[in-house]
Amino acid sequence: MSEGFQPAPNPSIAQTQAARTPGRAHVLVIGNEKGGSGKSTTALHIAVALMGEGSRVATLDLDARQGTLSRYIENRAAYARRKDIELAMPIHAAVPLSTLSDRAATEADETARFEAALEPALIAADFVIVDTPGSDTHLSRTAHVWADTLLTPLNDSFIDLDLLARVDPDTLKIVRPSIYAEAVWKQRQLRALQGRRPVDWVVMRNRLSSLAARNKRDMGTVIEALAKRVGFRVAAGLSERVIYKELFLSGLTLLDLKRGGGGPSLTLSHVAARQEVRDLVAALNLPTAPAPEPGAAPATAPATPAQPPAG
């Protein structure tokens, strides 16, 4: 275990998110330092689920190079225009990397860019969903400090689990927390120093196999042990389904599909997948959004292209 690393206090107790700071959005950061874990797909599905409940949602894309979430939302707006239909749209902004050469200046610039995008979203929305890159960047670390809820998608593989813990291959005992777990701990420390509430960290097991395979069972055993040691909750995520890849080009989510409503035909498999999304949102235990005041602005933005990058 790295010097100075300590387990989180009361790690087996889920943080309550019943209280909300008046006039300020709840920040959900989706973070994992490994690419291909389904962060952008998860982000938009959660956003659409929350908007379907009447919440105002803003999304921030910190992965400026790949921009998957931004493209997903652009595709959604384009589909709505082509089909002349109404689709719930989040308020969206992308935060580009700094182009400065000096490291200190670069980090200060990126912090300013992030806060410039976040601050209006905190006022305009009930929830802000932040999609982070699959690598360790200053922007990602900054976002983690702001997280009220941190959601880490984890493919059901010991390759992905290696980001959270080093595991003895013979005994499946946890040798020590790994790089991402330690990074989250450091961001928790910074958040505590700023006097903010503890972050509720949720690890979701993505791309679960429907078969009772040995790997699935072993992964469950190790993750549950690590949750108690490091301090996160475990939630079931999204299964491996081709439909997620198909929906990207149209910007749709499983929650948009209806029988006879256009887009891919709704099958029993899609119904089951849609329930997975709803179960995930329920497992996050997010605070209830305040009821809109009479005459308030709509809960979602119109179906228009995403806003230009902040900064």
N, C-alpha and C positions, 0 to 999 in steps of 0.2 A: 504494500500500500504506500502511495506517495506520502512524503513528509507533510504533515499538517492536515491530511484528509481525515475527517471524522464523519460517522454516520449521522443522518438527519435525526433530530429529536422526535420521539414518538412516531417512527416511520410507518407503523401499521395503521395509524389513525388517519382517515381521509380528511383533508382540509375542508371545512365547510365554506361554501360560496354563497350562503344565503344573503349576506349583507352586500350591498352595492354602494359605492361612493356616489352620493347624489350628484347628478349632472355630469357624470363621467362614465364612459363606456368600459365594459369589462374586456380586457385584452387576452386573447387566446393566441399563443404562439405555437406554431407547428414546427418542431425542430428535430433534426437528426443530422449528424455530420456525414451521413452516407447517402449517396444518390440512389434513385430507384426504389425508394421506400413508399411512394404514393402520397407524398405531402401535398402536392397541388390538387390531386384528385380529391383527397380528403378535405382540403380547405374549401373547395367550391361546394362539395356536397353538404358540409356543415353549414356554410353560408346560406345555401338555398333552404335547408331545413329550418334554420332560424328565421329567415324571411317569411317562410310559410306560416310561421307562428305569429307573424305580425311585428317582428323585431326589425329595427333599422340596423343594417350591417355594412361595415366598411372592410375592405380587404387591402393589404399592403403586400407587394411582391418585392422581396429583397434579393431575389436571384436575377439580377439585371441581365447577366450574360445569357442565361437560358430562357428566362421569362415565361415559363410554362403556364403559371397562373394567369399572367396578363394575356397570353394568347388564348387561353381557355375562355376568358371573359370577353375578349374581342370576338371570338367565334360565336359566343352566345348572343352578343348584340347583333352580329351580322345575320345569324339565323332568324332572330326575331324580325328583322327588317325584311328578309326574303319572304318569310311566311306571313308577314303582316299580323303578328300575334304579340301579345303582351307576355313578357317573361320578367320575373323579379330579378333585379340587377343590384349588386352591391355598389357602394361608392368605392371606386378603386383608384389606387395610385401605385406606381412603381418607383422604387428608390434606387437610383443608379449608384455605382461605385464612384469614388472620388478619382479624379485624374491627376491629382497632385503627386509629386514625387517624394517629398519628405514624409516619413512615416507618421510623425506626430501631427503634422498638418493634415495628412490624409485622414487620420482617425478623427480629428476634430471636425473636419469637413463632413465626413460620413455621419457623425453623431448629429450634426446640425441638419443634414438632409433628412435623416430619419425622424428627428423631432419635428421638423417642418411639415412632414407628411402625417405624423401621428397626432399632433395636437389638434388640428381641425377635425380629425376623425373621432377623437375622444369626445368631442362636443356634439358632432352631428349624428353619431350612431349609438346604439345600445351595446353592440359588440364590435370589436376590431379583431379581425383574423389576420395574423401575420405569417406569411409563407417564407421560410428561410432557405438558403442554399444548402446543398448537400456537402458542405465543407466548412472548415473553421474560418470565419471571417469576422472582422470587427463589427460589421453591420449585424451579423447574427448574434454575436455576444451582447451587443447593445440591446437588441430586441428581447433577449432572454431576461435581462434585468427588469424589463417592463411587463413581463408575463404575469398575469393573475392566474391563468391556467396554462400549463405547458403540456402539449400533447406530442409524444414521440412515437411516430409510426415505426414499427419494427417488423421486417419480414421474418417469417417463422423459420429462421436459419441461424445456426451457430456462427456463421460468418458475420451476420448483422449483430448478433448478440455480443460479439467481441468488442464492439464500441462501448458497451456498458460494463462488461466484466471479463476478466480472464478466468477461464474455467479449466479445472483439472480434467483431462480427457478420460482418465480411468475412474475417478470417483464422482465426477460432476460437481465437485465442491467448488465454491467460488474462491479463487486465489486472492483476487483483489479487484476493486472497482477499476474500470478502464477509463480511457481518455474523455469520453463524452460525459460519463457520470461525474467525473472530477470537475469538468468544465461547468456543469450545471450547479454543482455544489459551490463553486466560486461565485457564480452569478447570484446564487441564493444569499451568499454572504454580503455581496454588494447591495442587494435589495434590502437586507436587514439593516445595514448601516444607514440606508436612506429612510428608514422608518416605515417601510411598506409592509403589508401583510405577507405572510409566507405564501409562496407559490404552491399551487396544487398541481403536482406532476403526475401525469397519466401516461403510461406506456401501453400502446395498443398493438396487439399481435395481428399484423396484416398478413393477407394471403395464406390464411390457415387452410390446410388440407381437410377435406371431409372425411378422410380415412383416419382410423385410429392408429397411426404409424408410431413407431418407437421414437422417432425424432420429435414428433409433436408432443408426446408424453414427457420426454426428457427436457424439452424446451420449457414446458409448463412448470416442471419441478424447479428448474434453475431460476426462472423469472420470478416465481413466487418467493423463493429464498432471497433473491437479490432485492426484491421490493421491500422486504422487511429490513434489510441491511442498509440500503441506500435511501429509501424513503419515497417510494412512488406507489400509485395505484395501478392495477392492471385491468385493461378493458379489451374485449374482443373487437377486432377491427373489421376490415373488408376482405372478403374472400377473393381469390384469384379468378377473375371473370373477364372474358373478352369484351363484354359490353362496355366496360370503363374506357377501353381504347377506342371503341367505335363512337362513343358519345363525345369525345374530345373535339372532333372536327365540327360538330354542330353546337358545341358549347352547352349541351344539355347534361342534366344529371338524372339519376334514376328517379328522383322525386318529381321530375317534369313529365315522365312518361304516363300516358293514360291509354286505356283501351280505345282504339279508334281515334286517338287524338293526334296522329301524325308522328313522325320520327320512327324509331325502331318499334316493332310490335312488342307489346307487353306480354311476357311469358311468366309462367310460374316461377322460373329461376330468377327473373327480374324482381318479382314480388318479394321473394326471399331476400334478395340482395338489398332491396329498398328497406326492408325491416332491419337489416344489419346497420344501415345508416342511422335509422331512428333509434336503435338500441345504443349505438355509439354516442349519439347526442345526449340521450338520457343518462348514460354512464358518466358523462363529463360533469353532471351535476352543476350546470351553469346557473347563475342567479336569474331570477325571473325579471324580464324586462319590464320597466314601468309602463303603465297603460298610457297610450297617447292622449294628449289633451285635445279637447274639441278644436277643430280647425288647424291641427298640427299638420306638418308636411307629411307626405306619404312615407310609409315605412321603408320603401326601396327607391332606388334611383330609376329613371326611365331607361329603356333599352337603347342606350347610346354607346359609342365606343369608349374604351377605358380612357381615363384622364392621362395627360402626358406625364412623364416621370417628374417626381418632385425634385426641386433643386436645379 
